Amino acid sequence: MTTERDYVLGTHDEELARLGLQHRVWRSVVLDCWQRAGITVGKRVLDIGAGPGYAAVDLAEIVGPTGEVIAIERSKNFVDAMEDACRVRSLTNVKIHELDLMADELPKGDYDFSWCRWVVSFVNDPALLIKKLADVMQKSSVAIFHEYGHYETWHFLPRLANQERFREHVIATWRESGGEPDGAARLPTLLAANGFFIRSVTPHIFCLRPADYMWQWPATFIEIYLPRLIEMGRIDQKFADTLRADLARTEAGPNSLMITPLVLEIVAEKL
């Protein structure tokens, strides 16, 4: 039996559901990005750190039966979920590899594009990841990234001191696990060193009201990650309950606002 390879955010059912909501919230932004980058029918796309396969499924439907998606994921739970999603949709153009991005080699292929979302921020050696990517991407292929550029932009108006303490705990736990929340910061240097030219950089940051669908993306993350922080011994139940109450009051406020974490969209071409 394969041992589950967990992540700092978890691979449990609640996290799988949260990732589904996160994908739906970002779906219109991502589809626009892929279209501008040129992903279309017949293309071959490498999906790096595919998770439960929400993006892989969308990509497979875009490239169609003459194209292919090669999805890389190390979590057995997520691989199982991805296989189920492809089976339900009768998708036969998704090839799934259960691999560790740090320990294993990426499969070689004539890729037209690669897609990498919120992965650079969590691996312990981004330089190695970009080198491996450069080794399998062909000349004129395009690498697309969505990565956090400045996680501390995430806050509420009026300010919530407990949410900002929570945010600092999140940053600390990601760094303790070997990641770097502001993963996009190193990408320009790493891409240049590995033969990529940056075509475009687009910042994505939003100011939300409680009624906005995207509000649920960070709000749900708070709810899911609080128990993980308790398990790690970083917070206690009192802090978790207080933050939940703060968030409930904020969501009930007619003029409450949330500023989301800055995400950088980087599109780079292999020279």
N, C-alpha and C positions, 0 to 999 in steps of 0.2 A: 504494500500500500504506500502510495506517495505521501510524504509528510507535507502538510500545508506550510508554505513559506509566507509568513505573515508580513504585513507592512505596519509602519508606525500608526497609520490611520485605521488599520484592521482590514480583514477580508470577510467579516461576518455578514449575516444577512442584512442587518441594518445599514452597514456601509455600502453594500451592493445596491440597496434601494436608494441611498443618498446619492450615489454616483449616477444612478438613473435620472433622478431629479436634476442633478447638476448638468448632465448632458442635455436634458430638455431645455433648461434655462438658457444654455449657451448655444443651442442648436442653430438658431438663425444666424448668429455671429459666425459660427464655424462654417456653415454652408456657404455663406458669402465669401469667406476667406478661401475656401477650396475652389470656388468658382473663379475668383480673381487670380488664383495661382495657376489655374488651368487644368484641374482634375476633371476628367470627363470620361466618356465611354471608351473602353479598351485600354485604359491605363493600368499600370502595375504600381501598387502603393504598399510601402512597408509601414505598418502601424507599430510604433515602438512603445512598449508598455501599454498594451491595449486594454488592460483591466477586464471588465465583464463583457467588453465588445460592443458597447453602444455606438462608438464611432466607427468601428470596423463594419458593422451592419450597414450604416449609412453609406460608407465608402463602397461597399460591395454592391449596393443597389445603384450607385452612381456609375461605377465603371462597367457594370453589366457583365453578362456571361463571357464576353470577349476580353474582359479585364480580370485582374486578380488582386486580392488583398492578402498580404502575408502579415499575420498578427503575432507579435511577440509578447508573451506574458509568463511570469514565473509562478503566480498563485494558482494552485490546482482548483480552488473554489471558483476563481474568476474564469479559468479555462473551461470548466464545466458549464458555467453560466453562458459563456460565449458559444460553446457548441450547441447548447439548447436553443439559443436565440437564432442561430443559423439554421438549425433543423426546423424550427417552427416556421421560418420564412422560406424554407426550401432553397437556401443559398448554398451553391456548390462551388463558389469562386472565392472562398475564404480558406486559407491554409493557416492553421494555428500551430505555433511552436511553443511548447512549455520550456522556456529558457530564462536564465538569470542574465540580465544585461551586463552585469559586472563580471560574472564568472565564465560565461559561455560566449562563443563567437556568434555573430549575427549571420543568418543564412544569406548566401550570395544569390544575386539575381539581377535581371535587367530592370531595375526599378526606375520608374519615371518620377516618383515622388516618395517622400517619407513624411510621416505625421507623428509628432511628439508633443503630447499635452501633459503638463504637470508631472513630468518625469525627471527632468534635469534637476529640479528642486529637491528630489528625494534620493537620487543615487549618490554614493559616497565618493565617486570619482568622475565628475562630468567630463574631464579631459579625455579619459579613457573611452567614455561613451561616444564622444564626437569623433575620436580617432577611428573607432570601430565603424561608425556610420560612414565616415569618409572612405573607408576601405571597401564598402559594398555599394556605394552610390556611384553611378556612371557619370561621365562627362555630360554636362547640361541638364542633369536631373536636378530636382528642386526639393529642398528640405524645409519643412514648415514646423514652426514651434509656437506653442502658446505656453508661456511660463511667467510666473510671478516676477515682477520687476521691482516692486517695493511693497512688501506685505503690510507695512505699518500705515499705509494709507487707509486701511480698514478701520473705521470708527463710526460712531453714531453722533448725531446732532439732535438735541443736546448730548454732550459727551456722557458716556457711561464708564465710570472708573473701573467697575468690575469686568466689563467687556474688554477694556484695554489691558487689564491684568491677565485675563484669559488669553488674549492675543499674544502676550509675551510668553505665557506658558507654552502656547502652540509653537512659537518660534524656537523656544529652548528645546522642546522635545524633538522637533525636526532636526535641529543641529546635533543633539545628543545621539540621534540615530544615524548620523553621518551625512545628512542632507544640508541644504542651504535654501531657506525660503525664497530669497531673492535670486533664484537660479538664473534668470535671464541676464543678470549683470555681467557674467563671464562669457556669455555666448559670442558677442562680437569678436573678442580676442581668440577664442577657441575655434570659431568657424574660419577666421582668416588663417590661422595656423595650419588648418587642415584642407585648404584649397577651396573654400567656399566664399562667394561674393554675396553680400547682403543686398538683395533687390529692394526690400522694403521693410520698414518697421512701423507698426501701428499700435498705439496705446489703447487699451480698453479699460476704462474706469467709469463707474456709473454712480449717480446720485439717485437713491431709491426712496420711495415711500412704502409704508407697510402694505398697501394694496397691490403693489407691483409684484408680478410673479417672481422676478429675480430676487426679491427680498428673501424668499424661501431658501435660496442657495446658501448664504452665510448663516441664516437663522437655523436651518436644519443641521448645519455643520456644528454649531454650538451644542445643540441637543445631543448629537451623536458622540461628540468628542468629550463631553463632560465626564461620562463614565470611564472613558479611557484614562483621563487625567487622574481620576480617583484611584483607579487600579495602579497607576504609576506612583501614587503617593504624593503627587504634586499639589492636589487640592483636597478639601474635605467636602462632605455632603452639605454642610452649611453654606459654603461658598457656592456650590452648584445650585442650591435652592435659591440663594439670593440673586444670582445672575439670571436664573429663569424668571424670577419675579420682576427684576429690572427690565428684562426683555419684554415681558407681557405688558408692563406699564407703557413702555416705549411704543409697542405696536398699537396700543389703544390711543396714543396721542395723535391729534389731528395734524400736527405740524412736525412730526418726527421724521428724521432723515437718516439714511445710512450711506456712507461712502464706501464703495467696495475696494478690495485689494487691487492694485494696479497689475494688469496682465499685459505683457508685451507679445505682440504677434510679429514673429520674425520669419521672413521668407528669404531663403538663401539658395543660390545656384552653385552647383559644383563646376568648377572651372576645369 
